[in-house]
Amino acid sequence: MKKLIKSYLEKFDKECKKTNLFLVANLQMQTKKMSYYTIEHASDSEFFSLSEFEEIASALLKTGLCLNVFYTEIDFVEYILKHYSYLSKETLLVYNLARDGRKEGKKSLIPSFCDYFGIDYTGSNALTVSLCRNKFIWGAVADRFNIPTPKTVCIKGGEVLGEPFETQKYIRKEISESASINLSNDSIVDNFEWKNIGKTDFLLQEYISGIEVEVPFFNIKGEYLVLNPVKIVSSSEILTSELSDSNSYSFEMLENQQICTELKKATKKLAKYLGITTYGRVDFRIKSDGSYFVFDIATMPYTTDHSSFNYNFEQYGFTMTDVHKLVILSSL
């Protein structure tokens, strides 16, 4: 793995002709103050803290590219519209980390806009980004290709989409938010009243007892570099919103090589079928008997100091800047 990562980093030095990075990222205590439109903003859990933003900006500056920062999607869009005729698209790359708003398609705004104007950007296209935000829909795709997922139904508008099921424990989740947002230990329930579902929209899944594992990957011009599976270590049965926001968990390498191989194969397969480009992450739960289930997909995963990407790279003596160099390389 170390030799392979090193070879891609050498490719970056030889092949990257970009000189300007436009970073679009939402920042706590900043983005909402700067927005002069009436926008239903995302929760602060979706935004970067100042320390996280500093880590990313510092790593990007160390790539040797010039960095311009936009804290709101609207600022970026208005800048491009105003200066489009003067931009050198050949030397420009949009480093897209924008995630403001509350609707299902919110993360597709920048990819869609960039595709319309023929501007290169990091991450997947608008279709894939939106698809991977809806757990019920991408879960159906995974099931179709025999990639295990927990039993799931979508409760929407007072109706059950999918087949009701009985299990020992259930877990309630947001339909189209990242895995940990609004999750608490109270999200795990022993019983569910199918005759009294109410009007609130949510996802109801079979709760999988076991360990949580993240598998980060790059898609570099169709070549998949799937990193080693990383186990989440925390004080809770699940990675709650509170634990996630405070980074109150740690990482360990998954040692069972047979399961590692299976998770990597499933990750590559799912990324291919869903059309995830540049980079991403697939999250699994693994039972004590070794069986595994995909429960979340990230098309814009964290690449901060406290991330499974950086943890992987640190094992081989690489840096966070090296992580971002491969994100950029995969976008060329």
C-alpha positions as CSV (number, residue, x, y, z in Angstrom):
1,M,0.0,0.0,0.0
2,K,2.8,2.4,0.9
3,K,4.5,1.9,-2.5
4,L,1.2,2.4,-4.3
5,I,0.4,5.7,-2.5
6,K,3.9,6.9,-3.1
7,S,3.5,6.2,-6.9
8,Y,0.3,8.3,-7.0
9,L,2.0,11.1,-5.1
10,E,4.7,11.1,-7.8
11,K,2.0,11.3,-10.4
12,F,0.6,14.4,-8.7
13,D,4.0,16.1,-8.9
14,K,4.3,15.3,-12.6
15,E,0.7,15.6,-13.9
16,C,-1.0,18.4,-11.8
17,K,-1.2,21.5,-14.1
18,K,-3.6,23.2,-11.8
19,T,-2.3,26.3,-10.1
20,N,-5.5,27.8,-8.5
21,L,-7.7,26.1,-5.9
22,F,-11.1,27.6,-5.1
23,L,-12.1,26.1,-1.8
24,V,-15.9,26.2,-1.0
25,A,-16.4,25.3,2.6
26,N,-19.0,26.1,5.3
27,L,-17.6,27.3,8.6
28,Q,-19.2,27.4,12.0
29,M,-19.8,31.0,13.3
30,Q,-19.0,32.4,9.8
31,T,-21.2,31.0,7.0
32,K,-24.5,31.9,8.6
33,K,-23.3,35.5,9.4
34,M,-22.1,36.1,5.8
35,S,-25.3,34.9,4.1
36,Y,-27.5,37.8,3.1
37,Y,-30.3,35.6,1.7
38,T,-33.1,33.9,3.7
39,I,-31.7,30.4,3.7
40,E,-32.7,27.4,5.8
41,H,-29.1,26.6,6.9
42,A,-27.8,23.2,7.8
43,S,-27.0,22.4,11.4
44,D,-23.6,23.3,12.8
45,S,-22.8,19.6,12.8
46,E,-22.5,19.9,9.0
47,F,-20.1,22.8,9.1
48,F,-16.4,22.8,9.9
49,S,-15.1,24.1,13.2
50,L,-12.3,26.7,13.0
51,S,-9.7,24.1,13.9
52,E,-10.9,21.7,11.2
53,F,-11.0,24.4,8.6
54,E,-7.4,25.5,9.5
55,E,-6.3,21.9,9.1
56,I,-7.8,21.6,5.6
57,A,-6.6,25.1,4.4
58,S,-3.1,24.5,5.7
59,A,-2.9,21.1,4.0
60,L,-4.1,22.6,0.7
61,L,-1.6,25.5,0.9
62,K,1.2,22.9,1.3
63,T,0.3,21.3,-2.0
64,G,1.9,24.4,-3.6
65,L,-1.3,25.6,-5.2
66,C,-2.8,29.1,-4.7
67,L,-5.9,29.1,-2.5
68,N,-9.0,31.2,-2.6
69,V,-11.7,30.6,0.0
70,F,-15.5,30.9,-0.2
71,Y,-17.5,30.4,2.9
72,T,-20.9,30.3,1.2
73,E,-22.1,28.6,-2.0
74,I,-23.7,31.9,-3.1
75,D,-20.4,33.8,-2.8
76,F,-18.8,31.3,-5.0
77,V,-21.6,31.3,-7.6
78,E,-21.6,35.1,-7.7
79,Y,-17.8,35.3,-8.1
80,I,-17.8,32.8,-11.0
81,L,-20.7,34.6,-12.8
82,K,-18.9,38.0,-12.4
83,H,-15.4,36.9,-13.4
84,Y,-16.1,33.9,-15.7
85,S,-14.8,35.6,-18.8
86,Y,-11.4,36.2,-17.1
87,L,-11.0,32.7,-15.5
88,S,-8.5,30.2,-16.8
89,K,-10.4,27.0,-16.5
90,E,-7.3,24.9,-17.4
91,T,-5.5,26.0,-14.2
92,L,-8.6,26.2,-11.9
93,L,-9.9,23.4,-9.7
94,V,-12.9,23.9,-7.3
95,Y,-12.2,22.0,-4.0
96,N,-15.8,21.4,-3.1
97,L,-16.7,20.9,0.6
98,A,-20.0,22.8,0.5
99,R,-22.9,21.4,2.5
100,D,-25.2,24.2,3.5
101,G,-29.0,23.8,3.4
102,R,-31.5,21.2,4.5
103,K,-33.0,19.7,1.3
104,E,-31.9,16.3,-0.1
105,G,-30.1,17.8,-3.1
106,K,-28.1,20.4,-1.2
107,K,-24.7,18.9,-1.8
108,S,-25.4,18.8,-5.5
109,L,-25.5,22.6,-6.0
110,I,-21.8,23.2,-6.6
111,P,-21.2,20.0,-8.8
112,S,-24.2,20.9,-10.9
113,F,-23.1,24.5,-11.3
114,C,-19.5,23.6,-12.1
115,D,-20.6,21.0,-14.7
116,Y,-22.8,23.7,-16.4
117,F,-19.8,26.0,-16.7
118,G,-17.2,23.3,-17.5
119,I,-15.2,23.8,-14.4
120,D,-13.2,21.0,-12.8
121,Y,-14.1,20.1,-9.2
122,T,-13.5,17.5,-6.5
123,G,-16.1,14.9,-5.7
124,S,-18.8,13.2,-7.6
125,N,-21.4,14.7,-9.9
126,A,-24.8,16.1,-8.8
127,L,-26.7,12.8,-9.5
128,T,-24.4,10.6,-7.5
129,V,-24.1,13.1,-4.6
130,S,-27.9,13.3,-4.3
131,L,-28.4,9.6,-4.7
132,C,-25.9,8.7,-2.0
133,R,-27.7,11.1,0.5
134,N,-30.8,9.0,0.4
135,K,-30.1,5.8,2.4
136,F,-33.4,4.1,1.4
137,I,-32.7,4.5,-2.3
138,W,-29.0,3.6,-2.4
139,G,-29.7,0.8,0.0
140,A,-32.1,-0.7,-2.6
141,V,-29.3,-0.5,-5.2
142,A,-26.9,-2.2,-2.8
143,D,-29.4,-5.0,-2.2
144,R,-29.9,-5.4,-5.9
145,F,-26.3,-6.3,-6.3
146,N,-26.0,-8.5,-3.2
147,I,-24.2,-6.0,-1.0
148,P,-25.6,-6.6,2.5
149,T,-27.5,-3.7,4.2
150,P,-29.6,-3.7,7.3
151,K,-33.4,-4.3,6.8
152,T,-34.8,-0.8,6.2
153,V,-38.0,1.0,5.6
154,C,-38.7,4.7,4.9
155,I,-41.5,6.4,6.9
156,K,-42.7,9.3,4.8
157,G,-45.9,11.3,4.9
158,G,-47.4,8.7,7.3
159,E,-46.7,5.8,5.0
160,V,-44.3,2.9,5.2
161,L,-42.1,2.6,2.0
162,G,-40.7,-0.9,2.0
163,E,-41.7,-4.1,3.8
164,P,-42.3,-3.9,7.6
165,F,-40.0,-6.3,9.6
166,E,-39.6,-7.6,13.1
167,T,-36.2,-7.5,14.8
168,Q,-34.7,-7.4,18.3
169,K,-33.8,-3.8,18.1
170,Y,-34.5,-0.9,15.7
171,I,-32.7,2.3,15.0
172,R,-34.2,5.6,13.8
173,K,-32.2,7.8,11.5
174,E,-32.6,10.8,9.2
175,I,-33.4,9.8,5.7
176,S,-30.9,12.0,3.9
177,E,-28.4,13.2,6.5
178,S,-24.9,11.9,7.4
179,A,-25.0,8.9,9.6
180,S,-24.4,10.6,13.0
181,I,-26.5,13.7,12.6
182,N,-29.3,13.8,15.2
183,L,-28.3,10.3,16.4
184,S,-28.3,9.6,20.1
185,N,-28.5,6.4,22.2
186,D,-32.3,7.1,22.4
187,S,-32.4,6.4,18.6
188,I,-32.1,2.7,19.4
189,V,-35.5,1.3,20.4
190,D,-36.5,-2.2,21.4
191,N,-40.0,-2.1,19.9
192,F,-41.8,-0.2,17.2
193,E,-45.5,0.3,16.8
194,W,-46.2,-0.2,13.1
195,K,-49.8,0.8,13.6
196,N,-48.9,4.2,15.0
197,I,-46.1,5.6,12.7
198,G,-47.1,9.2,13.0
199,K,-46.4,11.9,10.4
200,T,-42.7,12.5,11.0
201,D,-40.4,11.4,8.1
202,F,-37.6,9.1,9.2
203,L,-35.7,5.9,8.3
204,L,-36.2,2.8,10.4
205,Q,-33.5,0.2,10.3
206,E,-32.7,-3.1,11.8
207,Y,-30.1,-2.3,14.5
208,I,-26.9,-4.2,13.9
209,S,-24.9,-4.9,17.1
210,G,-21.2,-5.0,16.5
211,I,-18.2,-2.8,15.6
212,E,-18.3,0.2,13.2
213,V,-15.8,0.3,10.4
214,E,-14.9,3.0,7.8
215,V,-13.4,2.2,4.4
216,P,-12.0,5.3,2.6
217,F,-11.1,5.2,-1.0
218,F,-9.9,7.2,-4.0
219,N,-11.1,6.7,-7.6
220,I,-8.2,8.0,-9.7
221,K,-9.1,8.0,-13.4
222,G,-11.0,4.8,-12.9
223,E,-8.4,3.1,-10.8
224,Y,-9.7,2.4,-7.3
225,L,-7.3,2.9,-4.4
226,V,-9.2,1.4,-1.4
227,L,-7.5,2.1,1.8
228,N,-7.4,-0.2,4.8
229,P,-10.6,-0.6,6.9
230,V,-10.5,1.5,10.1
231,K,-12.4,0.5,13.3
232,I,-14.2,3.2,15.3
233,V,-13.5,3.0,19.0
234,S,-15.9,4.9,21.3
235,S,-17.7,4.7,24.6
236,S,-21.1,4.2,23.0
237,E,-22.9,1.5,21.1
238,I,-23.2,3.9,18.2
239,L,-21.3,7.0,17.1
240,T,-23.8,9.6,18.3
241,S,-24.0,13.2,17.0
242,E,-22.5,14.4,20.3
243,L,-19.5,12.1,20.0
244,S,-19.0,12.9,16.4
245,D,-19.1,16.6,16.9
246,S,-16.5,16.5,19.7
247,N,-14.3,13.9,18.0
248,S,-14.7,11.8,21.1
249,Y,-13.7,8.6,19.5
250,S,-10.5,7.0,18.1
251,F,-9.4,4.8,15.3
252,E,-7.8,1.4,15.1
253,M,-6.8,-0.7,12.1
254,L,-9.1,-3.7,11.5
255,E,-6.9,-6.8,12.0
256,N,-9.0,-9.6,10.5
257,Q,-7.5,-9.7,7.0
258,Q,-10.2,-11.9,5.5
259,I,-12.9,-9.4,6.5
260,C,-10.7,-6.5,5.4
261,T,-10.5,-8.1,1.9
262,E,-14.3,-8.6,1.8
263,L,-15.0,-5.0,2.9
264,K,-12.6,-3.6,0.3
265,K,-14.3,-5.6,-2.5
266,A,-17.8,-4.5,-1.3
267,T,-16.6,-0.9,-1.2
268,K,-15.2,-0.9,-4.7
269,K,-18.3,-2.7,-6.0
270,L,-20.7,-0.2,-4.4
271,A,-18.6,2.9,-5.5
272,K,-18.6,1.6,-9.1
273,Y,-22.3,1.0,-9.3
274,L,-23.2,4.3,-7.7
275,G,-20.7,6.2,-9.8
276,I,-18.7,7.7,-7.0
277,T,-15.7,9.6,-8.4
278,T,-12.6,11.3,-6.9
279,Y,-12.9,9.9,-3.4
280,G,-15.4,8.6,-0.9
281,R,-16.0,6.4,2.1
282,V,-18.3,3.4,2.9
283,D,-19.2,2.6,6.5
284,F,-20.0,-0.8,7.8
285,R,-21.3,-2.6,10.9
286,I,-19.7,-6.0,11.6
287,K,-21.4,-8.6,13.7
288,S,-19.4,-10.9,16.1
289,D,-19.9,-13.7,13.5
290,G,-18.0,-11.7,10.9
291,S,-21.1,-10.8,8.8
292,Y,-21.1,-7.2,7.6
293,F,-23.6,-4.6,6.5
294,V,-23.2,-1.2,4.7
295,F,-25.1,1.5,6.6
296,D,-23.7,4.8,5.2
297,I,-21.9,6.2,2.2
298,A,-20.0,9.5,2.1
299,T,-19.3,11.2,-1.2
300,M,-17.7,14.2,0.6
301,P,-16.0,12.5,3.6
302,Y,-13.9,14.3,6.2
303,T,-10.2,14.5,5.3
304,T,-9.2,16.4,8.5
305,D,-6.6,15.4,11.0
306,H,-9.2,13.3,12.8
307,S,-10.4,11.1,9.9
308,S,-9.9,7.6,8.6
309,F,-8.2,9.0,5.5
310,N,-5.5,10.7,7.5
311,Y,-5.2,7.8,10.0
312,N,-4.5,5.5,7.1
313,F,-1.9,7.8,5.6
314,E,-0.2,8.3,9.0
315,Q,0.4,4.5,9.3
316,Y,2.7,4.8,6.2
317,G,4.4,8.0,7.2
318,F,2.4,10.2,4.9
319,T,0.7,13.6,5.7
320,M,-2.7,15.2,5.5
321,T,-1.3,17.2,2.6
322,D,-0.6,13.9,0.8
323,V,-4.3,13.0,1.3
324,H,-5.4,16.2,-0.4
325,K,-2.9,15.8,-3.2
326,L,-4.6,12.5,-4.1
327,V,-8.0,14.1,-3.9
328,I,-6.8,16.7,-6.4
329,L,-5.1,14.1,-8.6
330,S,-8.3,12.1,-8.8
331,S,-10.1,15.2,-10.0
332,L,-7.8,16.0,-12.9
